[in-house]
Amino acid sequence: MNKAKLLVCIIEKEEKLEEVLEGLVEIGVTGASIVDVRGMFEYLADEIPIFAGFRNLIEDKNPTNKMIISVIKNEDLLKEAMDTIEEVYGSFSNPNSGIMFSLDIGNIRGLKL
């Protein structure tokens, strides 16, 4: 049975990205993908004229956030990775800080764990 997990972390403080990735490497997470993402309000305010008023709600925010996606080989490393991210980045319980979650992975091809 596969015990791998998919870690998804969306951070709003882009200046912390490098430090977060360094922390992950230090604990043995050797692969991740980084993707630029936009939140729903940013998209609506930029792309749909009727929602342009949302721009006032998000004026001080970054237009894009960073999403870190990584396949983690087991539950223990996943917990350590999530703890490391919060130690470096800060608590996700703060408003507008981002989100972090994991998913079970069924089948994997192209990656040896």
C-alpha positions in Angstrom: 0.0 0.0 0.0 1.3 3.4 -0.9 1.8 5.8 2.0 2.8 8.8 0.0 1.1 12.1 0.5 0.7 15.2 -1.6 1.6 18.4 0.3 0.0 21.6 -1.1 1.0 24.9 0.5 0.0 28.3 -0.8 1.9 31.2 0.8 1.2 34.9 0.4 4.6 36.1 1.7 6.7 35.5 -1.3 9.8 36.8 0.5 9.7 33.7 2.7 9.7 31.2 -0.2 13.4 30.6 -0.4 13.7 30.1 3.3 10.8 27.6 3.3 12.3 25.6 0.5 15.7 25.5 2.3 14.0 24.2 5.4 12.3 21.4 3.4 15.6 20.4 1.8 17.2 20.3 5.3 14.7 17.7 6.5 15.0 15.5 3.4 12.3 16.8 1.0 14.2 16.8 -2.2 11.6 17.7 -4.8 8.8 20.2 -5.1 7.1 22.3 -7.8 6.5 26.0 -7.4 3.6 27.6 -9.2 2.3 31.2 -9.3 -1.3 31.3 -8.3 -4.0 34.1 -8.0 -6.7 34.1 -5.5 -10.4 34.3 -6.5 -10.7 38.0 -5.6 -7.7 39.0 -7.7 -9.1 37.1 -10.7 -12.6 38.5 -10.4 -11.3 42.1 -9.9 -8.9 41.9 -12.9 -11.0 39.9 -15.4 -14.7 40.6 -14.8 -15.6 44.3 -14.8 -18.6 44.0 -12.6 -16.3 42.8 -9.8 -13.7 45.6 -10.2 -14.8 47.0 -6.8 -13.0 44.0 -5.2 -9.7 45.7 -6.1 -10.2 48.0 -3.1 -10.4 45.0 -0.8 -7.1 43.5 -2.0 -5.1 46.6 -2.8 -2.3 45.9 -0.4 -2.0 42.2 -1.3 0.4 40.6 -3.8 -1.3 39.9 -7.1 0.1 36.4 -7.1 0.9 33.9 -4.4 3.2 30.9 -4.5 2.0 27.3 -4.4 4.4 24.6 -3.3 3.5 21.1 -4.4 5.5 18.1 -3.2 5.1 14.3 -3.0 6.1 13.3 0.5 7.0 9.6 1.1 5.2 9.0 4.4 3.2 10.5 7.2 6.2 11.2 9.5 8.0 13.3 6.9 4.8 15.0 6.0 4.3 16.2 9.6 7.9 17.3 9.8 7.5 19.2 6.5 4.3 21.0 7.6 5.9 21.8 11.0 9.0 23.2 9.3 7.0 25.3 6.9 5.1 26.9 9.8 8.3 27.4 11.8 9.8 29.4 8.9 6.7 31.0 7.5 4.5 31.6 10.5 1.1 30.3 11.5 -1.5 29.7 8.9 -4.2 30.6 11.4 -3.4 34.3 10.8 -5.8 36.0 8.3 -4.7 36.1 4.7 -1.6 34.1 5.4 -2.3 31.2 3.0 -3.3 27.6 3.3 -1.6 24.2 3.7 -3.1 20.7 3.4 -2.2 17.2 2.3 -3.9 14.5 0.3 -3.4 10.8 0.1 -1.9 9.6 -3.2 -3.1 6.5 -4.9 -0.8 5.5 -7.7 2.5 7.1 -8.6 4.4 6.9 -11.9 7.7 8.7 -12.7 8.8 9.0 -9.1 10.7 6.5 -6.8 10.1 6.9 -3.1 
